[in-house]
Amino acid sequence: MSTWTKPSSQDTHLEEAFGTPVAQLYAAAAAGTATPGVRRALELRSFLALAEEQAARVRDRVHQHTAPDADMSTLSASELRFDSQWMDAALSARTQYVTALRELLRAMPPPGTAREGPPKLDQPWATTRPATGIAPVGGRPAAQNARGR
């Protein structure tokens, strides 16, 4: 199953931020018409969807093994320790993806406020020639340099 179709806990935030359903955002990315910010957000969303799926699989496996009607002879402490480590990794990744996605969305301009061209710089340009009347770096005037060595 593609990450495009997997739900994630941040889909609503993405749809609010871009004003478009997630499926349409993925379609724009596939067509090459999505902005770099949208592509980056969708990449994070895909990673998040996978991390959430991993956490759900581990959770479901633990629930299955520890269900009240489960056979106690199949319960394994080492498997539960492994599942605990896997759950830690999946939840840690999920937290980091959610944080990165929220920071990206916070840094992006609101929808419909596209910037026109490169940023304008108000600082003057530096010249490559020194102004006249300034002594050379050596400290002596050029006429003295040429005369008496």
C-alpha positions as CSV (number, residue, x, y, z in Angstrom):
1,M,0.0,0.0,0.0
2,S,1.4,3.4,-0.9
3,T,2.0,6.1,1.7
4,W,-0.3,8.3,-0.4
5,T,-3.3,6.3,0.8
6,K,-2.2,5.6,4.3
7,P,-3.8,8.0,6.8
8,S,-1.6,10.1,9.2
9,S,-2.4,12.0,12.3
10,Q,-1.3,15.3,10.6
11,D,-3.5,15.1,7.5
12,T,-5.9,17.8,8.9
13,H,-3.0,20.2,9.6
14,L,-1.7,19.7,6.1
15,E,-5.1,20.3,4.5
16,E,-5.5,23.4,6.6
17,A,-2.0,24.7,5.8
18,F,-2.3,24.2,2.0
19,G,-6.1,24.6,1.6
20,T,-6.2,21.4,-0.4
21,P,-6.9,17.7,0.4
22,V,-3.8,15.5,0.9
23,A,-4.7,13.4,-2.2
24,Q,-4.6,16.5,-4.4
25,L,-1.3,17.6,-2.9
26,Y,0.2,14.2,-3.8
27,A,-1.3,14.5,-7.3
28,A,0.3,17.9,-7.7
29,A,3.6,16.5,-6.5
30,A,3.4,13.6,-8.9
31,A,2.6,16.0,-11.8
32,G,5.6,18.2,-10.9
33,T,3.5,21.3,-10.1
34,A,3.9,21.3,-6.3
35,T,6.1,23.8,-4.6
36,P,9.3,22.7,-2.9
37,G,7.5,23.3,0.5
38,V,4.6,21.0,-0.4
39,R,7.0,18.3,-1.6
40,R,9.0,18.5,1.6
41,A,5.8,18.4,3.7
42,L,4.5,15.4,1.8
43,E,7.8,13.6,2.3
44,L,7.6,14.1,6.0
45,R,4.0,13.1,6.0
46,S,4.9,9.8,4.2
47,F,7.6,9.0,6.8
48,L,5.1,9.8,9.5
49,A,2.4,7.5,8.1
50,L,4.9,4.7,8.0
51,A,6.1,5.3,11.6
52,E,2.4,5.4,12.8
53,E,1.7,2.2,10.9
54,Q,4.7,0.5,12.6
55,A,3.5,1.7,16.1
56,A,-0.1,0.4,15.3
57,R,1.3,-3.0,14.2
58,V,3.3,-3.5,17.4
59,R,0.4,-2.3,19.5
60,D,-1.9,-4.8,17.9
61,R,0.6,-7.6,18.2
62,V,1.0,-6.9,22.0
63,H,-2.7,-6.7,22.5
64,Q,-3.1,-10.0,20.7
65,H,-0.5,-11.8,22.8
66,T,-1.8,-10.2,26.1
67,A,-5.5,-10.6,25.5
68,P,-7.5,-12.1,28.3
69,D,-8.5,-15.2,26.2
70,A,-4.9,-15.7,24.8
71,D,-3.0,-18.9,25.6
72,M,-0.6,-18.1,28.4
73,S,1.9,-20.7,27.0
74,T,2.5,-18.5,24.0
75,L,3.4,-15.5,26.0
76,S,7.1,-14.7,25.8
77,A,9.0,-12.1,27.8
78,S,11.8,-11.8,25.2
79,E,9.2,-11.1,22.5
80,L,7.5,-8.5,24.6
81,R,10.9,-6.8,25.3
82,F,11.6,-6.8,21.5
83,D,8.2,-5.3,20.9
84,S,8.8,-2.7,23.5
85,Q,12.1,-1.7,21.8
86,W,10.4,-1.6,18.5
87,M,7.5,0.5,19.9
88,D,10.1,2.9,21.4
89,A,11.7,3.3,18.0
90,A,8.5,3.8,16.2
91,L,7.1,6.4,18.7
92,S,10.4,8.3,18.7
93,A,10.4,8.5,14.9
94,R,6.8,9.6,15.0
95,T,7.5,12.3,17.4
96,Q,10.4,13.6,15.4
97,Y,8.4,13.6,12.1
98,V,5.5,15.4,13.7
99,T,7.8,18.0,15.1
100,A,9.6,18.5,11.8
101,L,6.3,18.8,9.9
102,R,4.9,21.3,12.3
103,E,8.0,23.4,12.2
104,L,8.0,23.3,8.4
105,L,4.3,24.3,8.3
106,R,4.9,27.1,10.8
107,A,7.8,28.5,8.7
108,M,5.8,28.5,5.4
109,P,3.9,31.6,4.2
110,P,0.1,31.4,4.3
111,P,-1.6,30.0,1.2
112,G,-2.0,32.5,-1.6
113,T,1.0,34.7,-0.6
114,A,3.5,33.5,-3.1
115,R,6.7,35.6,-3.3
116,E,7.4,37.3,-6.6
117,G,11.0,36.6,-7.7
118,P,14.1,36.7,-5.6
119,P,14.2,38.8,-2.4
120,K,15.0,42.5,-2.9
121,L,18.2,43.6,-1.2
122,D,18.3,47.3,0.0
123,Q,22.0,47.3,0.6
124,P,24.3,49.1,-1.8
125,W,26.6,47.2,-4.1
126,A,30.3,47.1,-3.3
127,T,32.7,48.5,-5.9
128,T,35.8,46.8,-7.0
129,R,38.0,50.0,-7.3
130,P,39.1,51.9,-4.2
131,A,38.0,55.5,-4.0
132,T,40.6,58.1,-5.3
133,G,42.9,59.7,-2.8
134,I,43.2,56.7,-0.6
135,A,46.7,55.4,0.1
136,P,47.5,51.9,-1.1
137,V,47.7,49.1,1.4
138,G,51.5,49.4,1.7
139,G,51.1,52.8,3.3
140,R,53.6,54.8,1.0
141,P,52.4,56.8,-2.0
142,A,53.0,55.3,-5.4
143,A,55.5,58.0,-6.4
144,Q,57.8,57.1,-3.5
145,N,57.6,53.4,-4.3
146,A,58.9,54.1,-7.9
147,R,61.7,56.5,-6.9
148,G,64.3,55.4,-4.6
149,R,64.6,51.8,-3.9
